[in-house]
Amino acid sequence: MEEGQIRNFSEIKTEKFDDENLETITSKEQIKVENLVEKCFDRFEQLAALDPTMPYFYRKEHIRFLERSLRFLSTGYECLDASRPWLVYWILQSAHCLNFKFSHEVLTDVIHFLKNCRHPHGGFAGGPNQFPHLAPTYAAVLSLCLIETEEAFETIDYEGIKNFLWSVRTENGAFRMHVDGEIDVRGAYCAIVVARLSGLSPNNKLFEGTAQWIASCQTYEGGFGGTPNLEAHGGYSFCAAAALALLGNTSNVNLRTLLRWAVNRQMRYEGGFQGRTNKLVDGCYSFWQGALVQVIQMLIEKNTCTDGYTINIDELLFNRTALQEYILICCQKPNGGLIDKPGKPEDLYHTCYTLSGLSIAQNFNSTKQPVIIGNSETNEVLATHPLYNISPKSVMKAYIYAQQHLIEKDEDLIGFKDQCENSEKEANETDQNNDQYKEAPGPEIGQPPLSNQRVMSVRYSADSTIVAVSSTSTDFSAMNNNNNDIIASSGQAYHQMNSMSSNNIGGKTQAVIDNGISQKQHQQQGRPKMEGTPDAKNASCMSSNFNISTNINNNNIQEQQQQHSNSNNMAHHHLLNASAQDLFSQLHEALSLEPKYQPNLFLPQQSNDGEITIGTRDGAAHVLRCLKVWYDLPNDVLFNAVNAVDRFLTKMKVRPKHMACISVGSLHLAIKQLGLEGIDTEDLVAISQCRCTARDLERMTEIIHNKLGVQMNSAPITGLTFIRLFYYIFRLTAIELDLQNFYDSSIVLSDLEQRMEILACDANCSSIRPSELALVAICTQMDACISQLEAGSHQIHGLVDYAIQLQKLCRIPDSSFFHTHESVVRILSNYNGQQKMPYRQRLVWKLSSRTLRSLRPTDKLKVSSYLPTIEEDNNSQLRYRTGSVSSEDGSEEDWPTSPIVAVCEEC
């Protein structure tokens, strides 16, 4: 299979875990995760059938998540109060991958906050007024390097950091995380990274014995544990390999077994990486294990060059496409943020390292195009340095700043100046020859790089300097036998894999960098609100604007329309028993035909020159609704009739006096179109009071038929079409999420259809796409029902995420979605609150026992309607229903604008 080509998910199901009939806790968890991933893959295949550009990369949503998190966090992050520089680093590194730059004011606040975390005796603490610690020191230094400004580099207290590193060093070369703290490989890696970015040479006495101690942590499996004699772990293995690469000393490490162990951590079915043997897949290991493989390959190249050979490994030795599949299909939250595995909440840690892993998977060899699945113009992320996990340009700038501003006489800097000069010279020469070392800013910040620009090269030498890579192909036969074994074992390894670890964070509000902002500024800024976004109560089904290209072939609409027979009128049990594939096939067909039946109706509030007004059109629609109830017609008739009225008004200039005949004629046509038993035209004229003859009605029906090109036994695409499809599509998703009981009890199709009737009778909704109106209607209903969930309420987010995917699939921009959402809420609220004016009704009925069938159809809409008996012998008495208004008021309207008020006439 070619790189970049998405796997056939049906075929790879054979790679799923086989417990060999020996069930354990571990095997049950593995099978559970694989089932969740399988649902994601199946759902992707359904959506990809409609849009071949999938999977989507929710770039703008992730950026909004980062912007929001830098100022405000949920209370679930309170446990990280001693790790706040980490939060800053995760956000800034994620923003780099997304090609997004925060404003100068925000970055200045970040610098001030990190200054407050700097300890007087050297190093950085997890927060202001805390003790210094190696982990937040590492995070703070990387954050300041990512900012890349003079003020940021000046914030790093180089002398203080050197003193702090000496204070946590042990006699054997290992490093404690803090004074009298724990010892593990993380400490050594953090110390070496901070030292290198602060200008300390790897040959400094500070690191005597460090490489030997790290090598002692390698296990029999090939990976590295936190300390000697512990289990091999992906995070520790990366720290160990990266630290040894930065020190330039791998003499005591078995690279062959390390590479074999690393590539075997990629899961056969899921495509992502696990952290340890027999553990579950986890999004964050996309970087820890993915970058580890790249670092090992760098070390192999360096060692073979040392042995007199020239070797260039052109490709990463794991399945880069499979890793991207897991990240983009299973680990993205459509509202922003990335996750551990399906079903987990988003958090900053997994967002950072999963995006970094995506960068590793896409960018490796600068002489080749990046490997990107989906739309290469929107899904590409910037390169990250595999040793430091920050921008390669930031690493180079840190080196150059150290060379230019630090004391050259310092013995710790011996040899470092020459290294920096060589790095700068090499990078400048490469810039003159080509642009492959320039970060492509894209058309604007926050957008993907332009297709004709390349992100910075990610091929590096083992001592972390940025080097050029020759495009000349290398003969792998020059490798010695040991290295041949390494490559051979690695090329097959990712076909033998298994499992993951989890990390959950959630909650309310806490500032990350609040010490960099005054209390007054906090009060002025408040919590940021996305422009155009409704309040939180109604925003759960919203996402940010993201342009997608849905390749729907509209050239065959006529052919599809002829094949589209009675889809709106199908029995509900057919949809209930339909498979997901059948539902999406129908959705595809409906989306293709939707433009054909879309009216473009804009009516005035008041008639200036004998025009049809909004009130006249809405009154006609409501009367059609009454007639539908009176004759017990299916909902399809009303939607088809209203659609015909709106399309006819779009095409033709109509006088108000003809509105009654047009609307009733559309109803008559809809009945014929659906092949239902016809209604006598004389009876329809009498009941509707449309003030025309039966012959006029038949003639108007024929005119509408010809003008609109209506085909018999074929229904148009209306909001009813989509509300039914969306209902059953969401129902299948609810079943997958174990929410069937909640869904069936809270989301009732008949209620949804009734709401769609109300919306269809409002002219403000006539020009809204039916798919958009239906999706908003069902999302609004889900929003109202979310509060009913108590136990397992997090599962509802699966439905919300799916709603956002359907929104993008239907190509509904957020600006339009938000506007429609506001309109729907307003219309339904007004209807439920009976806030409409009681328009006068011109329908006049003769009430007697002999003419009971001629009662106005609105009576059947009333739950409790009391009709007093009309005395046959008292013809002179007038009887009015409660709230009735006489129609003899001189109104100039030619058709009723509302059926609310009943009127009766002398018998």
URFENUR-V807038 format. One record per residue. D_FIRST is the distance of its C-alpha to the first C-alpha in Angstrom with 2 decimals. Layout:
D_FIRST  D_FIRST
This chain:
0.00  3.81  6.58  8.74  6.87  8.72  7.96  10.03  13.11  14.94  12.71  12.58  16.37  16.73  15.95  19.08  22.09  24.36  27.93  29.02  32.08  33.32  33.58  34.27  34.59  31.36  29.43  30.94  29.94  26.32  26.16  27.92  25.45  22.44  24.35  24.90  21.26  20.48  23.10  21.57  18.15  20.12  22.27  19.44  18.06  21.68  22.25  19.01  20.17  23.12  21.63  18.12  18.76  18.55  18.33  21.66  22.79  26.48  27.67  31.28  31.70  30.66  33.08  35.86  35.24  35.69  38.75  40.33  39.69  41.19  44.58  44.52  42.93  43.32  45.69  42.81  42.43  46.01  44.84  43.28  46.59  46.64  43.14  43.59  42.36  39.05  38.96  39.65  36.93  34.26  35.28  35.49  32.19  30.44  32.28  31.11  27.41  28.27  30.21  33.42  36.84  39.72  43.11  45.52  47.85  45.26  44.15  47.85  48.34  45.45  47.12  50.47  49.04  47.46  50.81  52.44  50.06  51.03  53.42  56.63  56.10  52.55  49.06  47.95  48.59  46.61  49.11  52.52  55.26  52.97  52.60  50.13  46.87  44.03  41.26  42.77  43.80  40.17  39.21  42.20  41.64  37.97  39.13  41.83  39.49  37.17  40.22  40.89  44.52  47.65  49.02  45.94  46.04  49.79  49.31  47.82  50.85  49.76  52.90  52.81  49.20  50.12  53.05  51.01  48.41  51.27  52.71  49.64  48.92  49.83  51.41  48.35  46.18  44.54  45.00  46.31  44.97  48.58  52.01  52.56  49.12  46.23  44.37  40.61  37.72  37.41  40.86  40.08  36.95  38.84  41.81  39.88  38.00  41.28  43.08  40.67  40.69  44.45  45.05  45.57  44.45  42.25  45.05  47.56  49.66  48.25  45.11  46.86  45.41  42.62  39.76  41.35  41.76  38.13  37.02  39.25  37.15  34.12  33.84  33.11  29.59  28.79  28.91  32.09  34.61  37.02  39.78  40.20  39.70  37.71  34.31  31.21  30.08  27.29  29.83  32.22  29.58  28.54  32.24  33.00  30.28  30.95  34.69  34.49  32.46  35.17  37.85  36.22  36.98  34.40  36.53  37.03  33.45  30.96  27.75  25.85  26.59  26.19  22.60  21.80  23.54  21.90  18.21  19.22  20.53  17.22  17.27  14.81  15.32  16.80  14.52  17.76  20.00  23.15  26.23  27.45  26.73  27.07  27.29  25.67  22.95  24.58  23.64  25.85  24.00  21.11  23.45  25.38  22.49  19.99  22.80  23.92  20.78  21.33  25.02  24.52  22.40  25.26  27.75  26.01  26.13  29.77  30.81  29.37  31.17  34.28  34.05  34.14  30.49  28.37  24.85  22.36  19.20  16.99  14.40  15.15  14.58  13.33  10.44  11.80  9.95  11.18  14.53  14.92  14.31  17.09  19.33  19.23  19.21  21.33  23.40  24.95  28.44  28.99  32.49  31.30  30.33  27.48  27.74  27.14  25.54  26.10  29.85  31.01  33.02  32.00  33.62  33.76  32.47  29.14  28.94  29.37  27.04  24.23  24.40  24.60  21.47  19.71  21.11  19.88  16.26  16.52  18.77  18.71  19.12  21.81  21.02  17.69  17.10  16.35  13.06  14.30  13.16  15.71  18.51  18.32  22.10  23.06  20.53  20.87  23.15  25.18  24.54  26.44  27.89  26.19  29.63  31.85  29.58  31.51  31.17  31.01  33.83  35.87  35.58  36.82  39.64  40.73  40.99  42.95  45.26  46.05  46.88  49.13  50.95  51.35  54.29  53.50  56.10  54.34  53.44  50.25  49.01  49.65  46.71  44.97  46.46  45.18  41.67  41.79  43.24  40.52  37.82  39.54  40.16  36.61  35.26  37.90  37.11  33.46  34.52  36.66  33.92  31.19  30.56  27.52  29.80  31.27  30.16  29.53  31.84  30.29  32.65  34.54  34.51  32.18  29.84  26.40  26.53  26.93  23.92  25.77  26.63  24.73  25.36  27.04  25.21  24.23  24.52  27.78  29.98  30.75  34.16  32.65  33.90  31.67  30.82  29.34  26.27  26.36  23.67  24.40  21.65  22.77  22.95  21.67  23.97  26.79  25.94  28.39  27.65  27.62  24.99  22.83  23.14  22.16  18.88  18.07  18.99  17.14  13.75  13.96  16.05  14.14  13.59  17.42  18.74  21.48  23.98  26.43  29.82  31.45  33.74  35.70  37.84  39.75  43.34  45.81  46.81  47.30  47.07  44.85  46.90  50.17  52.25  51.28  52.82  56.38  57.37  58.73  55.38  53.76  56.27  55.77  52.01  51.59  48.29  46.04  45.32  42.52  44.03  44.12  43.11  45.40  46.99  45.11  46.33  44.55  41.58  39.30  37.23  37.03  34.40  34.46  33.96  30.38  29.52  26.66  25.67  25.41  24.38  26.93  28.04  31.81  32.51  32.62  34.92  37.75  35.69  34.30  37.83  39.23  36.74  37.49  40.49  42.40  39.49  41.99  44.42  42.22  43.57  42.35  41.45  38.79  37.04  37.87  36.07  33.15  29.62  27.62  25.57  28.91  30.33  27.53  27.68  31.39  30.89  28.60  31.33  34.06  32.53  32.16  35.83  37.27  38.38  40.35  42.59  42.88  46.54  47.56  50.90  53.06  56.60  59.55  61.37  64.69  65.58  66.96  67.44  67.24  63.49  61.62  61.24  58.80  61.56  62.23  58.59  58.13  61.38  60.25  56.95  58.87  61.26  58.34  57.16  60.68  60.76  57.44  59.06  62.32  60.83  58.25  55.39  51.70  50.03  48.01  51.27  52.14  48.75  48.69  52.30  51.87  48.78  50.85  53.72  51.59  49.87  53.28  54.83  52.01  52.79  56.55  59.53  61.44  64.93  65.50  67.88  65.08  62.70  64.04  63.66  60.13  58.87  60.53  59.41  55.79  56.26  57.82  54.89  52.31  54.10  53.98  50.37  49.24  51.41  53.72  57.36  59.28  62.00  65.34  65.60  69.22  68.35  65.42  67.76  70.41  68.14  66.24  69.46  67.57  70.84  69.86  70.63  68.45  68.32  67.21  64.42  63.21  63.38  61.46  58.76  58.40  58.24  55.43  53.62  53.83  53.17  49.97  48.75  48.54  47.13  48.72  46.80  44.11  43.98  43.07  40.47  42.51  42.34  43.00  39.76  37.72  39.85  39.31  35.55  35.28  37.67  35.62  32.26  33.88  35.45  32.14  31.06  34.46  34.03  30.75  32.69  35.70  37.80  38.74  42.43  42.66  40.88  42.93  46.15  45.59  43.58  45.54  44.39  47.99  48.74  45.73  46.83  50.33  49.16  47.23  50.48  52.34  49.79  49.75  53.55  53.38  53.13  51.42  48.27  48.38  46.31  43.62  40.41  40.68  37.23  38.29  41.68  40.32  37.75  40.51  42.89  40.73  39.75  43.47  44.26  41.70  43.16  46.59  45.52  43.60  46.91  47.38  44.63  46.06  44.05  40.33  40.77  37.59  35.62  36.94  34.74  31.78  33.55  34.36  30.78  29.75  32.61  31.33  27.86  29.67  31.84  28.97  27.37  30.76  30.95  34.17  35.13  36.81  40.03  40.36  39.35  42.02  44.64  44.02  44.16  47.56  48.83  47.87  49.48  52.59  52.98  52.57  54.87  57.51  57.29  57.55  60.33  62.21  62.62  62.82  66.23  67.97  67.89  70.72  69.90  71.49  70.74  74.18  74.75  77.90  78.10  80.03  79.51  79.39  76.71  74.43  71.45  71.89  71.22  68.84  65.31  65.02  67.30  64.56  62.35  64.94  64.64  68.41  70.45  74.18  75.85  79.66  81.58  83.17  86.72  87.43  91.03  90.37  88.80  90.20  88.12  84.88  82.20  79.30  76.31  75.93  74.58  75.23  76.04  78.04  76.26  79.45  78.88  78.51  74.79  73.34  69.89  69.25  66.66  66.39  64.19  63.90  64.89  66.00  69.79  71.63  74.70  77.19  80.06  83.49  83.41
